Every structure is written in structure tokens, then in C-alpha cells.
């Protein structure tokens, strides 16, 4: 993972299935039987995070997508692997210096799970200047599978922090089923509800708080374009990355979900130079039209039904592809 505001990559399907299985069953069959597996301990979680930091710095220091693909998956991996591709395109001589960093002051959210897969999260503040609070989620598909970072979200403000999870008597947190009821929006429906709101600013407006993150997204869809230019934005749930929902101390749910934002621009004459993060994915320069594809992982607090609106509190995003004519 690169620093906040950094971008992206396409993840492996195996860990995508991890969250779907986790959220719907809580356990899976191991060698044809349900196996009870002890929860991850804090010491092991700390070792996983330290190993990730070392290999992440190696991946970005050397711009080695293979190293990155071995430690990241899901939407998190898709964003970062695309970021490495963009870096190679925009800085082929590698004149930009990468500054290593760690995920400091971690607080571990470890669920009590039965069988496989397992997951845990690390609430942390990266060690680079002016870093914002961040949540990383790691997943492990089976006894012999590696731990891989699958979700990441960064809060909008330096002063914000992620809300407290509900913990049991042993300090373990709890993942909610994706079809959990009793919330203003169900976890499995949140990405769809959010993208419909972004489309017109009216659909489900009573459910979504128009805070800084949301308002900025809406403004980019409403701001005028030059005469003769056409801009079309399509927002859609990234269904290949099933959401993860975690019960919070106040009865709300923290939901991590992914959305694809595709922006198509058509000009009346000939296109000028494109941003490097778009041209990096194109074999040649388009004549009149290009489409930029961004992937965003969001973190949202979803209150119980009748207790308020959804608050989108964190995001990590990046360009992951482009098309052109």
C-alpha cells in the first residue's frame, strides 16, 4: 500500500470469497468437516502487520507488482497494483524517491471465528507526516494460506478516528451477516444505495449524509464542462468485492464496500494530453473520447433503522484502468 491518496489493483478471487463465506456462514468445511479454529492472537496480528509493512515497502520501493500481489488482494490489491503500473509509466527513470513507512499505533480488531477463513483488522495511523487514521483488514483463506491485506480505508480528517467496535468478554469483535436486518441500509445493499444517490443526488437522499466525502463526489458530477464537451459518469457497485460489516459499540455497523466510478469524456475536436494515470492504461492516445475507471473502497457507519443517516467516513481510491477512441 502506498501513502494516502495513492492508487490501485485487481485482487484474487479466493479472498473475495472469504468475506462472502464469512458473512453468511461464519464457518466453512475443512477436509469435509467443520473445524473449530482458535481466534488470531494480538501477538500474531502484530507480526502479520510488521511483515506486511516490510514487504509493502519493498514492493513500492522496487515497484515490484509481484511482491505486492503476494501480500494484497481484493479492492486493496487492485488499487495498489494499478498504482505501481501508473508509477512505472509516469516515472520510467524512477527519479521519484519512495519514502518507507509503517502502520503505527495499531489497535487490533480480532473476531472470534469458527473454521476458515479468518480475518482481523488493524486500526492505525501511518507513520508519514499528517497521516489520517486508517483501517486495514487482513484475511487468511485457510491453514496454509498467507495473510493478505484485502480492505483499506482512510478517514477524511487528521482529527477523526474510527468508531469503537462491539467486543465480547474476551475482547473479540463481531462480523455481521451481509443480510443483517435492523439497519437503515442493509450491508449488502449499501453500495447500490450509495451509487443511486450519487447518480442524481436525490434517490435515497434521506439515507445518506452529505458530508465532505459525499459532497465532493456529487460536485464532480454536477460541475459544468466546456461548451461542446460531454461528460458521463457511471457509478456501480464493485460486486466482485463483497462488503464486510462489523458491529459497533453504539449498535451501528461499520460497513466496508467497493464502488467503481467510470467517467467518459468526449470533446468536439481533438483531445489534448491526458493525465498520466489515464494514459498509462492506453496503448495509444485517443482522438476524441476516453473513459477513466476508478475503484474506491469506502467505510461507512450505518445506524440502526430510524436512528439517523449513513455516514461515509473513509475512502481509499485510485485509477485502475481506461478506454479510449
C-alpha positions as CSV (number, residue, x, y, z in Angstrom):
1,X,0.0,0.0,0.0
2,X,1.3,3.5,-0.8
3,X,0.6,6.6,1.1
4,X,-2.9,8.2,1.5
5,X,-4.3,9.3,-1.8
6,X,-2.3,6.6,-3.6
7,X,-3.9,4.2,-6.1
8,X,-4.6,0.6,-7.0
9,X,-5.1,-3.1,-8.3
10,X,-7.2,-6.2,-9.2
11,X,-7.4,-8.8,-6.4
12,X,-7.6,-12.6,-6.3
13,X,-11.0,-14.2,-6.3
14,X,-10.1,-16.6,-3.4
15,X,-10.1,-13.8,-0.8
16,X,-13.1,-12.1,-2.3
17,X,-15.0,-15.3,-1.5
18,X,-13.6,-15.2,2.0
19,X,-15.9,-12.3,3.0
20,X,-18.9,-13.8,1.4
21,X,-18.4,-17.1,3.2
22,X,-17.5,-15.4,6.5
23,X,-20.6,-13.1,6.5
24,X,-23.1,-15.8,5.5
25,X,-21.9,-18.8,7.4
26,X,-19.3,-18.0,10.0
27,X,-17.5,-21.2,9.2
28,X,-16.5,-23.4,6.2
29,X,-15.8,-27.0,5.8
30,X,-12.2,-28.1,6.2
31,X,-11.5,-31.5,4.7
32,X,-15.2,-32.2,4.8
33,X,-15.7,-31.3,8.4
34,X,-16.4,-28.2,10.4
35,X,-13.2,-27.3,12.3
36,X,-13.1,-25.0,15.3
37,X,-10.1,-22.7,14.9
38,X,-8.9,-20.5,17.8
39,X,-9.0,-16.8,17.1
40,X,-5.9,-15.0,16.0
41,X,-3.9,-13.5,18.9
42,X,-2.7,-10.0,19.2
43,X,1.0,-11.0,19.0
44,X,0.4,-12.9,15.8
45,X,-1.6,-10.0,14.4
46,X,1.3,-7.6,15.2
47,X,3.7,-9.9,13.4
48,X,1.4,-10.0,10.3
49,X,1.2,-6.2,10.2
50,X,5.0,-5.9,10.7
51,X,5.7,-8.4,7.9
52,X,3.2,-6.6,5.7
53,X,4.9,-3.2,6.3
54,X,8.3,-4.6,5.3
55,X,7.0,-6.3,2.2
56,X,4.8,-3.3,1.2
57,X,7.8,-1.0,1.4
58,X,9.8,-3.5,-0.7
59,X,7.1,-3.6,-3.3
60,X,6.8,0.1,-3.7
61,X,10.5,0.8,-3.2
62,X,11.3,-1.6,-6.0
63,X,8.0,-1.1,-7.9
64,X,7.6,-4.9,-7.8
65,X,4.0,-5.8,-8.6
66,X,4.7,-9.5,-7.9
67,X,5.7,-8.7,-4.3
68,X,2.6,-6.6,-3.9
69,X,0.3,-9.3,-5.3
70,X,1.7,-11.7,-2.7
71,X,0.6,-9.5,0.2
72,X,-2.5,-7.7,-1.1
73,X,-5.8,-8.8,-2.6
74,X,-9.4,-7.6,-3.2
75,X,-10.1,-3.9,-3.8
76,X,-7.0,-3.0,-1.8
77,X,-4.7,-5.0,-4.1
78,X,-6.4,-3.8,-7.3
79,X,-5.8,-0.1,-6.3
80,X,-2.2,-0.6,-5.3
81,X,-1.2,-2.8,-8.3
82,X,-2.6,-0.2,-10.6
83,X,-0.7,2.5,-8.7
84,X,2.5,0.6,-9.4
85,X,1.7,0.4,-13.1
86,X,1.0,4.1,-13.2
87,X,4.2,4.9,-11.4
88,X,6.2,3.0,-14.0
89,X,4.5,4.9,-16.8
90,X,4.8,8.4,-15.3
91,X,8.3,7.9,-13.9
92,X,10.1,5.4,-16.1
93,X,13.5,6.5,-15.0
94,X,12.5,6.1,-11.3
95,X,13.6,9.6,-10.3
96,X,10.9,9.9,-7.6
97,X,12.0,8.6,-4.2
98,X,9.7,6.3,-2.3
99,X,9.6,7.0,1.5
100,X,9.1,3.9,3.5
101,X,6.5,4.0,6.3
102,X,4.8,1.8,8.8
103,X,1.3,1.5,10.2
104,X,1.9,2.9,13.6
105,X,0.0,2.6,16.9
106,X,-2.2,-0.3,15.8
107,X,-5.3,-1.4,17.6
108,X,-6.3,-4.8,16.6
109,X,-9.9,-5.9,15.9
110,X,-9.9,-9.7,16.1
111,X,-13.1,-11.7,15.6
112,X,-13.9,-15.0,17.3
113,X,-14.3,-17.3,14.3
114,X,-15.0,-21.0,13.8
115,X,-13.1,-22.7,11.0
116,X,-11.8,-20.8,8.0
117,X,-11.5,-18.2,6.6
118,X,-10.2,-15.9,9.3
119,X,-9.8,-12.1,9.3
120,X,-8.7,-9.3,11.5
121,X,-8.4,-5.5,11.2
122,X,-5.8,-3.0,12.4
123,X,-6.9,0.5,13.2
124,X,-3.7,2.6,12.8
125,X,-2.1,5.9,11.9
126,X,0.6,5.6,9.2
127,X,4.0,7.0,10.2
128,X,4.2,9.6,7.4
129,X,3.5,13.3,8.1
130,X,-0.1,14.5,8.5
131,X,-1.4,10.9,8.3
132,X,-5.1,10.2,8.8
133,X,-6.5,7.3,10.9
134,X,-6.8,4.2,8.8
135,X,-8.3,0.7,8.9
136,X,-6.6,-2.3,7.3
137,X,-8.4,-5.6,7.0
138,X,-6.3,-8.8,6.5
139,X,-7.7,-12.2,5.5
140,X,-6.4,-15.8,5.5
141,X,-8.3,-18.3,3.5
142,X,-7.0,-21.5,5.2
143,X,-4.4,-23.0,7.4
144,X,-1.7,-22.9,4.7
145,X,-2.8,-19.6,3.1
146,X,-0.9,-16.4,3.6
147,X,-2.4,-13.4,5.4
148,X,-3.2,-10.7,2.8
149,X,-4.5,-7.2,3.1
150,X,-7.9,-7.1,1.4
151,X,-9.5,-3.8,2.5
152,X,-8.3,-0.4,3.4
153,X,-9.9,3.0,4.1
154,X,-8.5,6.3,5.3
155,X,-10.5,8.9,7.2
156,X,-11.2,12.3,5.8
157,X,-9.7,14.3,8.6
158,X,-6.5,14.1,10.7
159,X,-8.6,14.5,13.8
160,X,-11.1,11.8,13.1
161,X,-10.9,8.2,14.3
162,X,-12.8,5.0,13.5
163,X,-15.6,4.3,15.9
164,X,-15.3,1.6,18.6
165,X,-16.3,-1.9,17.7
166,X,-18.5,-4.0,19.9
167,X,-16.4,-6.5,21.8
168,X,-17.3,-9.6,23.8
169,X,-16.0,-10.5,27.2
170,X,-12.7,-11.7,25.6
171,X,-12.3,-8.6,23.6
172,X,-13.3,-10.1,20.3
173,X,-15.2,-8.2,17.6
174,X,-18.1,-9.5,15.5
175,X,-18.7,-9.6,11.8
176,X,-22.3,-9.1,10.8
177,X,-24.1,-11.1,8.1
178,X,-24.4,-9.2,4.9
179,X,-28.2,-9.7,5.1
180,X,-28.4,-8.4,8.6
181,X,-31.7,-6.6,9.4
182,X,-32.4,-3.7,11.7
183,X,-30.2,-1.1,10.0
184,X,-31.1,1.9,7.9
185,X,-29.5,0.2,4.9
186,X,-28.5,-3.5,4.9
187,X,-24.8,-4.2,4.4
188,X,-25.3,-6.0,1.1
189,X,-27.4,-3.1,-0.2
190,X,-25.2,-0.2,0.8
191,X,-23.1,0.0,-2.4
192,X,-26.2,0.0,-4.6
193,X,-28.0,2.6,-2.4
194,X,-24.9,4.8,-2.5
195,X,-24.4,4.7,-6.2
196,X,-28.0,5.5,-6.9
197,X,-27.7,8.6,-4.7
198,X,-24.5,9.7,-6.5
199,X,-26.3,9.5,-9.8
200,X,-28.8,12.3,-9.1
201,X,-28.3,13.4,-5.5
202,X,-32.0,12.7,-4.8
203,X,-32.5,9.0,-4.7
204,X,-32.1,7.8,-1.1
205,X,-31.0,11.3,-0.1
206,X,-32.8,10.7,3.2
207,X,-30.5,7.8,3.9
208,X,-27.1,9.4,3.1
209,X,-25.4,12.2,5.0
210,X,-24.0,14.8,2.6
211,X,-20.6,15.2,4.4
212,X,-17.2,16.2,2.9
213,X,-16.6,12.9,1.1
214,X,-20.1,12.6,-0.4
215,X,-20.4,16.3,-1.3
216,X,-17.1,16.2,-3.2
217,X,-18.3,13.2,-5.2
218,X,-21.5,14.9,-6.1
219,X,-19.8,18.2,-7.0
220,X,-17.6,16.4,-9.6
221,X,-20.8,15.1,-11.2
222,X,-22.5,18.4,-11.3
223,X,-19.8,20.9,-12.2
224,X,-20.2,22.3,-15.7
225,X,-18.0,21.3,-18.7
226,X,-16.7,23.4,-21.6
227,X,-19.1,24.1,-24.5
228,X,-19.2,21.1,-26.8
229,X,-17.7,18.7,-24.2
230,X,-19.7,15.8,-22.9
231,X,-19.1,14.1,-19.5
232,X,-20.9,10.9,-18.4
233,X,-20.3,9.4,-15.0
234,X,-21.4,5.8,-14.2
235,X,-21.2,4.7,-10.6
236,X,-21.7,1.0,-9.9
237,X,-21.2,-1.5,-7.0
238,X,-18.0,-3.4,-7.4
239,X,-19.8,-6.7,-6.8
240,X,-16.6,-8.8,-7.2
241,X,-15.6,-7.4,-3.7
242,X,-18.4,-8.4,-1.3
243,X,-18.7,-6.0,1.6
244,X,-17.6,-6.6,5.2
245,X,-19.8,-5.4,8.1
246,X,-18.6,-5.1,11.7
247,X,-20.9,-4.5,14.7
248,X,-20.1,-1.2,16.5
249,X,-20.3,-0.4,20.2
250,X,-23.2,2.0,19.8
251,X,-25.3,-0.5,17.9
252,X,-24.4,0.8,14.4
253,X,-22.5,-1.2,11.8
254,X,-19.2,-0.3,10.1
255,X,-19.5,-1.4,6.5
256,X,-16.6,-1.6,4.1
257,X,-17.8,-1.7,0.5
258,X,-16.4,-1.0,-3.0
259,X,-17.6,1.1,-5.9
260,X,-16.4,1.6,-9.5
261,X,-16.6,5.2,-10.8
262,X,-16.3,5.4,-14.6
263,X,-16.0,8.8,-16.2
264,X,-16.4,9.2,-20.0
265,X,-15.3,12.4,-21.6
266,X,-16.0,13.3,-25.3
267,X,-14.6,16.5,-26.9
268,X,-15.8,18.3,-30.0
269,X,-12.3,18.4,-31.6
270,X,-9.2,16.5,-30.7
271,X,-8.2,15.5,-27.2
272,X,-5.3,17.3,-25.6
273,X,-2.7,15.5,-23.4
274,X,-4.2,13.1,-20.9
275,X,-3.2,12.7,-17.3
276,X,-0.6,10.0,-16.9
277,X,-2.8,7.9,-14.7
278,X,-5.2,7.6,-17.6
279,X,-2.7,7.3,-20.5
280,X,-0.9,4.6,-18.6
281,X,-3.7,2.2,-19.4
282,X,-4.0,3.1,-23.1
283,X,-1.9,1.7,-26.0
284,X,-2.2,5.0,-27.9
285,X,-3.6,8.5,-27.4
286,X,-7.4,8.6,-28.1
287,X,-8.7,11.1,-30.6
288,X,-12.0,12.3,-29.1
289,X,-13.1,10.1,-26.2
290,X,-11.7,8.5,-23.2
291,X,-13.1,6.7,-20.2
292,X,-11.4,6.6,-16.8
293,X,-12.2,3.8,-14.4
294,X,-11.6,4.4,-10.7
295,X,-12.1,1.9,-7.9
296,X,-12.9,3.2,-4.4
297,X,-13.2,1.3,-1.1
298,X,-15.4,3.2,1.3
299,X,-16.0,2.9,5.0
300,X,-19.4,3.9,6.3
301,X,-21.2,3.9,9.6
302,X,-24.7,2.6,9.2
303,X,-27.1,3.3,12.1
304,X,-30.0,1.2,13.3
305,X,-33.3,1.8,11.5
306,X,-34.8,5.1,12.5
307,X,-31.6,6.3,14.3
308,X,-30.1,8.6,11.6
309,X,-28.3,8.6,8.2
310,X,-25.4,6.6,6.8
311,X,-22.1,8.4,7.3
312,X,-19.4,7.7,4.8
313,X,-16.3,8.3,6.9
314,X,-13.4,6.9,4.9
315,X,-12.2,6.1,1.4
316,X,-9.2,4.7,-0.5
317,X,-9.3,5.1,-4.3
318,X,-7.3,5.0,-7.4
319,X,-7.5,4.7,-11.2
320,X,-7.4,1.1,-12.2
321,X,-8.0,1.3,-16.0
322,X,-9.0,3.4,-19.0
323,X,-10.5,3.1,-22.5
324,X,-10.2,5.4,-25.4
325,X,-11.5,6.0,-29.0
